[in-house]
Amino acid sequence: SFTLNQSGFRSPPQQKPVAKQFNRAMTTHEDCEALVEHSPSAAPRRSHRALAAIAATMASAVGVATLVGGLSLAMRGAPLQPLTVRALLQSDEVKDVTTDNLMALHGATLGGHGAVRAHVAQGFANIETALQQLHPEVHQQLGELELSAEEHGAAVRALRPFGDARLVGASHAVLEEFRVPGGGDEAAMRRRLADRLAPQLPEFARLGAELLPEGRPMALHPGGAAESWHPTLEVDLGQPRRLEAADGVVAGVNAHAEALFRALEGALGERMPKAPARMLSASADGTGNTSLMGCLQSAVPDPTKVVQCLVENFQEVVTMMKGKFKDLTSR
């Protein structure tokens, strides 16, 4: 365009220097590269580089997809490791349930949860070592005896009573009554326990439907407590018998392991060896306790053993509670 000057003539517009058009001098290598990159002749090169980048990205994606697909196929093709009796005994699931139950039964007297969990793990390891040393063929068999999902579930459910709040509370009540000085003879103790436990009869009736689905107690011991309830055989037999935290853990682990083995005997039948549970319930003196009160007397002061007594003699416990419950409700 032209502008009019003072003489009335149009003068051409002044041309700005190229350097000012770009606001700086184009003297560096980077500036030249920028100009070339944005020039029309550079378009084909940019297109080729873009296509190459896209191709590289697609190749990488295909490679990743192939790798993931191969791993997926390999995982689907690999059979799942079967769960054996020995693997169940070693499992974190059993150790965690046992730890939680012992914490519920003993409270903080055993120590912190982490410490108890470590002792529980060692306890199960000791049981396996004892089995390997005393019954090597059975130990090998347990490593080959596979469990179905139903059999696995039945075994773990057998551990529930030790952590059931109703049985935990009843075991503590029993221990408190046995601590009373001059508690009297067996008949007197039975009356006191009936007085103490009777208010819990409705809860125990519901508990019975869970523990006794077939009208019989859970087999924590062969033939019930009437035949073979004895203090638990500890793996470290050389240690003195004192009521300490370590003893509570050892006895608790042995009781849980025995309950697990008994449940597997019921679920597997003749396929499950009897030696593991028999090892844990072996009698030290050859005598047996033939009643609920005799069982409890042997169990005190360990709450885990008290729970075993209550479960094995559940019908007798409920009968004892019913007599007193009628007196309470008739007042």
C-alpha positions in Angstrom: 0.0 0.0 0.0 1.0 3.6 -0.5 0.6 6.7 1.8 0.4 10.3 0.9 3.3 12.5 1.8 3.3 16.2 2.4 3.7 16.8 -1.4 0.7 14.8 -2.1 2.5 12.0 -3.7 2.2 8.5 -2.6 5.4 6.9 -1.3 6.0 3.1 -0.9 6.1 1.7 2.6 9.4 1.3 4.3 10.7 -2.3 4.4 11.6 -3.6 7.8 14.9 -5.6 8.1 14.5 -9.3 8.2 16.2 -9.4 11.5 13.5 -7.2 13.0 10.7 -9.3 11.5 12.0 -12.2 13.6 13.0 -9.8 16.5 16.5 -11.2 16.4 19.4 -12.0 14.0 19.3 -15.4 12.4 22.9 -16.3 12.9 22.9 -19.5 15.0 22.7 -23.1 13.9 19.5 -23.6 15.8 17.9 -20.7 14.0 18.8 -22.1 10.7 17.4 -25.5 11.7 14.2 -23.8 12.7 13.8 -22.1 9.4 14.5 -25.2 7.5 12.1 -27.2 9.6 9.3 -24.8 8.9 10.0 -24.4 5.2 7.7 -26.0 2.6 10.4 -28.3 1.4 10.8 -29.8 4.9 7.2 -31.1 5.0 8.1 -34.5 3.4 10.9 -35.0 5.9 8.5 -34.2 8.8 5.9 -36.6 7.4 8.5 -39.4 7.1 9.7 -38.9 10.7 6.1 -38.9 12.0 5.4 -42.1 10.1 8.5 -43.6 11.5 7.6 -42.6 15.0 4.1 -44.1 14.6 5.5 -47.3 13.2 7.9 -47.6 16.2 5.1 -47.0 18.7 2.9 -49.6 17.0 5.8 -52.1 17.0 6.4 -51.5 20.7 2.7 -52.0 21.4 2.6 -55.2 19.4 5.6 -56.5 21.3 4.1 -55.7 24.7 0.8 -57.3 23.7 2.6 -60.4 22.5 4.6 -60.6 25.8 1.4 -60.1 27.9 -0.5 -62.6 25.8 2.3 -65.1 26.1 2.4 -64.8 29.9 -1.4 -65.0 30.1 -1.4 -68.2 28.1 1.4 -69.6 30.2 -0.4 -68.8 33.4 -3.6 -70.4 32.1 -1.7 -73.4 30.9 0.1 -73.9 34.3 -1.9 -76.0 36.7 -2.6 -74.5 40.2 -0.5 -76.0 43.0 -2.8 -78.4 44.9 -3.4 -77.8 48.6 -2.1 -80.7 50.7 -2.6 -81.4 54.4 0.9 -80.5 55.1 0.6 -77.3 53.1 -2.5 -76.4 55.0 -0.7 -76.9 58.3 2.1 -74.6 57.1 -0.3 -72.0 55.6 -0.6 -68.4 56.7 -4.4 -68.9 56.9 -4.1 -71.4 59.7 -1.4 -69.5 61.6 -3.5 -66.2 61.3 -6.7 -67.9 62.6 -4.8 -69.5 65.5 -3.1 -66.2 66.4 -6.4 -64.4 66.4 -8.0 -67.1 68.5 -5.2 -67.1 71.1 -5.3 -63.3 71.4 -9.1 -63.6 72.0 -8.6 -66.3 74.6 -5.6 -64.9 76.5 -5.8 -61.2 75.8 -2.6 -59.2 76.2 -1.1 -61.8 78.6 0.7 -63.5 75.7 2.2 -60.4 74.4 1.7 -58.3 71.3 0.0 -59.7 68.1 3.3 -59.8 66.2 5.1 -61.7 68.9 2.3 -64.2 69.3 2.2 -64.7 65.5 5.9 -65.5 65.5 5.5 -68.1 68.4 2.5 -69.6 66.6 4.5 -70.1 63.4 7.3 -71.7 65.4 4.8 -73.9 67.1 3.4 -75.3 63.9 6.9 -75.8 62.6 7.7 -77.8 65.8 4.7 -80.0 65.2 5.8 -80.7 61.7 9.3 -81.5 62.9 7.9 -83.9 65.5 5.8 -85.6 62.9 8.8 -85.9 60.6 10.9 -87.4 63.3 8.3 -89.7 65.0 6.3 -90.7 61.9 8.3 -90.0 58.7 6.0 -92.1 56.5 3.0 -90.2 57.8 4.8 -86.9 57.3 5.4 -87.9 53.7 1.8 -88.9 53.2 0.5 -85.6 54.5 2.6 -83.9 51.8 0.9 -85.9 49.1 -2.7 -86.0 50.5 -4.6 -83.3 48.5 -7.6 -81.5 49.8 -10.7 -80.3 47.9 -12.2 -76.9 48.6 -14.9 -78.5 50.8 -12.3 -80.5 52.8 -10.2 -77.4 53.2 -13.2 -75.4 54.5 -14.2 -78.1 56.9 -10.7 -78.2 58.4 -10.6 -74.4 58.9 -14.1 -74.2 60.3 -13.0 -76.6 63.1 -10.8 -73.8 64.4 -13.7 -71.4 64.9 -14.8 -72.5 68.4 -11.5 -71.3 69.9 -12.2 -67.8 68.9 -16.0 -67.8 69.3 -17.0 -65.0 71.7 -19.6 -67.1 73.5 -17.1 -69.9 74.2 -14.3 -67.5 75.1 -16.6 -65.8 77.6 -17.7 -69.2 79.1 -14.0 -70.3 79.4 -13.1 -67.2 81.3 -16.1 -67.8 83.6 -15.0 -71.3 84.3 -11.5 -70.2 85.1 -12.7 -67.6 87.5 -14.9 -70.1 89.4 -12.0 -72.5 89.6 -9.8 -69.8 91.1 -12.1 -69.2 94.0 -10.4 -70.6 97.2 -12.2 -73.5 98.8 -14.6 -74.0 95.9 -15.9 -77.2 97.4 -16.4 -80.6 95.8 -17.4 -81.5 92.3 -21.1 -81.1 93.0 -20.6 -77.7 94.5 -18.5 -76.5 91.6 -21.0 -77.8 89.1 -23.8 -75.8 90.8 -21.6 -72.7 90.8 -20.9 -73.1 87.1 -24.6 -73.6 86.4 -25.4 -70.4 88.2 -22.7 -68.6 86.2 -23.4 -69.9 82.8 -27.2 -70.3 82.8 -28.0 -66.8 81.6 -26.1 -67.6 78.4 -28.4 -70.5 77.5 -30.1 -68.8 74.6 -26.7 -67.9 73.1 -25.6 -71.5 73.6 -28.7 -72.8 72.0 -27.7 -70.9 68.8 -24.2 -72.0 69.2 -25.3 -75.6 69.4 -26.9 -75.3 66.0 -23.6 -74.2 64.6 -21.4 -76.7 66.4 -23.7 -79.7 66.3 -25.3 -79.7 62.9 -25.8 -83.5 63.1 -26.7 -83.6 66.7 -23.2 -84.6 67.9 -20.2 -82.6 69.2 -17.3 -81.7 67.1 -14.6 -84.4 67.3 -11.7 -82.6 68.9 -10.7 -85.8 70.6 -11.2 -89.4 69.6 -14.4 -90.7 71.2 -14.9 -87.5 73.1 -13.5 -86.3 76.4 -15.1 -89.2 78.2 -12.5 -91.5 76.7 -9.3 -89.6 76.0 -9.1 -86.1 77.3 -5.6 -85.5 78.6 -3.3 -82.5 78.9 -1.9 -81.7 75.5 1.4 -83.3 74.6 3.9 -80.6 74.0 6.7 -81.0 71.4 9.3 -79.6 73.8 8.7 -82.3 76.5 11.8 -81.5 78.4 10.6 -78.0 79.4 9.1 -77.5 82.9 5.3 -77.1 83.0 4.5 -73.6 84.2 1.7 -71.4 83.2 3.6 -68.8 81.2 2.9 -67.0 78.0 5.0 -69.5 76.0 3.1 -72.4 77.5 -0.2 -70.7 76.5 1.0 -70.4 72.9 2.4 -74.0 72.8 -0.8 -75.5 74.2 -3.0 -73.3 72.0 -1.1 -74.3 68.8 -1.2 -77.9 69.7 -5.0 -77.7 70.4 -5.6 -76.0 67.1 -3.5 -78.5 65.2 -5.3 -81.4 66.8 -8.7 -79.9 66.0 -7.5 -79.5 62.4 -6.3 -83.1 62.2 -9.6 -84.4 63.8 -11.7 -82.4 61.3 -9.6 -83.9 58.4 -10.2 -87.4 59.8 -13.9 -86.7 59.6 -13.7 -85.2 56.1 -11.2 -87.6 54.5 -12.1 -90.8 56.4 -9.5 -93.6 56.1 -7.3 -91.5 53.8 -6.3 -89.3 56.7 -3.7 -90.9 59.1 -4.7 -91.0 62.8 -1.1 -90.6 64.0 -0.9 -86.8 63.9 -3.9 -86.2 66.1 -3.0 -89.1 68.3 0.4 -87.6 68.8 -1.0 -84.4 70.1 -3.6 -86.0 72.4 -1.4 -88.8 73.8 -1.9 -89.3 77.5 1.0 -88.7 79.9 -0.4 -90.9 82.7 -2.7 -93.4 81.0 -5.8 -92.1 82.9 -8.8 -90.5 81.4 -11.4 -88.1 82.7 -15.0 -89.4 82.3 -17.0 -86.2 83.0 -17.3 -82.6 82.2 -16.0 -81.6 85.6 -13.0 -83.9 85.4 -12.2 -82.5 82.0 -12.4 -79.0 83.2 -10.3 -79.8 86.2 -7.5 -81.1 83.9 -7.9 -78.1 81.6 -7.6 -75.3 84.1 -5.8 -72.9 83.9 -5.6 -73.0 80.1 -8.6 -71.3 78.4 -7.9 -73.2 75.1 -8.3 -76.5 76.8 -11.4 -75.3 78.6 -13.0 -74.5 75.3 -12.1 -78.0 74.1 -13.9 -79.4 77.2 -17.0 -77.3 76.6 -17.2 -78.3 73.0 -16.6 -82.0 73.6 -19.2 -82.0 76.4 -21.5 -79.5 74.9 -24.7 -81.5 75.5 -23.8 -81.9 79.2 -23.1 -78.2 79.4 -26.4 -77.3 78.0 -28.3 -79.7 80.2 -26.5 -78.2 83.2 -27.5 -74.7 82.1 -31.1 -75.7 81.4 -31.8 -76.8 85.0 -30.6 -73.5 86.4 -32.2 -71.4 83.6 -35.6 -72.8 84.5 -35.2 -71.5 88.1 -34.1 -68.1 86.8 -37.1 -67.7 84.4 -39.7 -69.0 87.0 -38.9 -66.3 89.5 
